[in-house]
Amino acid sequence: MVGVFSVSSARNLLSRFAVPFYPVDWVKWVPTKLNIFAWRGVQNRLATMTGLKKRGMLQGSALCKLCGEQDEDADHLFASCYVASILWQKVSSWCKIQQVFAFTMKDLLEFHKSSAIEVQKRDYVQTILLATCWGIWKARNENIFRGKRVNIDAIFGEMQANSFLWIRCRAKKRLLEWSKWARFEL
């Protein structure tokens, strides 16, 4: 039918004529800005060093400020950076799940759908993954703008606290206790 709007027709137009479009699963338990952050990350539209260099806003090296080993884009920063790799090991161990392993930010944001993760844990893991990405981004910005050294344990601890508060308040899981959360006993 000509002249009738539908979401699917708009999505088809976007995917044909605009930037490649990937719909990110909205995480209902995190602040809206984190969902937007995740969507921009998957679209490679975050202000990473590589992105800033492409826009002519950065002179010099686009190396990752956390590891200094590769040019910093969203996929490197959240999936393959040394700091991220250590954090994903800690998250896997804490959540008692298979090792978080990803090549891209899209892989990370879809990891919670893994068949190896118990169904009742998936929303929690999805929230934790996004909270960890947010912690990495904040640590990266603190390093760039304030010269603050990256502390992996501090990023992990902040992620645990943020995800606990978001789940307890935004998901209305009022009976969730910090002592159980710290051991990931749900």
Secondary structure, DSSP 4 states (H G I P E B T S, - for coil): -TT---HHHHHHHHHHHSS---PPPP-TTS-HHHHHHHHHHHTT-S--HHHHHHTT---S--B-TTTSSSB--HHIIIIISHHHHHHHHHHHHHHT-SPP--SSHHHHHHGGG-TTS-GGGHHHHHHHHHHHHHHHHHHHHHHHHH-PPP-HHHHHHHHHHHHHHIIIIIS--TT--HHHHHTT--
